[in-house]
């Protein structure tokens, strides 16, 4: 069974940097991996990605030595089990606002006695065989990386309790939700927002977990570092594709216009 390189880096105290993907394309995932990114979040909440497509995206990420994470829009056990059985070792579940929700998610990710994950030996996770099943189950638990995406004002307020849930590795904070909870919607650099980010990152780190969030622009990376975040994502492949060609088109239009005068 593969080692979870993402978990290994974070367990060693390192920072990791990656992207979101909602293009539903294994090729796009492979391109991202060839840049040297640590991880890519395969977004199954937004966009057309199915579990069959996600499985091929996992293959594409692994071929480029990039850690894939499947992001689910909600956390019922059957959805989590499906993601894990196709080979995901890392998941990120959205719409988490209470410690009880986080516990249900964590329980669904681990085989007993750590959790209540369902078992079929004939999946990719077990090399499609029941041989050495007990050892493979133990290894799967050891390599598992569980993240929850805390959203909404209720979720933000409950971060100290969510951080106590056994089996979690990361709490990913929606910074726009955080700005709402601070009473300054959308003001991501407001002192109130930054102070709470530092406070919660300290709570998360003190609980032995990793604080994660998104950098909406390159400059915000430094802010996340200063606040104590070690898991930093940056934009989506669809947005980067659009931005890149939009920028090229603007340059083309300017050159074309200058040559016409």
FENGIFEN-V712683 format. One line per field, one symbol per residue. burial: # if it has 24 or more other ideal C-beta (glycine too) atoms within 12 Angstrom, else .. A space follows every 50 residues. Layout:
burial->???
//
This chain:
burial->.#.####.##....############.######...#########.#.#. #.##########.#.##########.#.#####################. ###########...#.#.....####.........##..##.######## #...##.##.###.#.################.....##...##.##### #.###.#.########...#..##..############.#.......... ...........
//
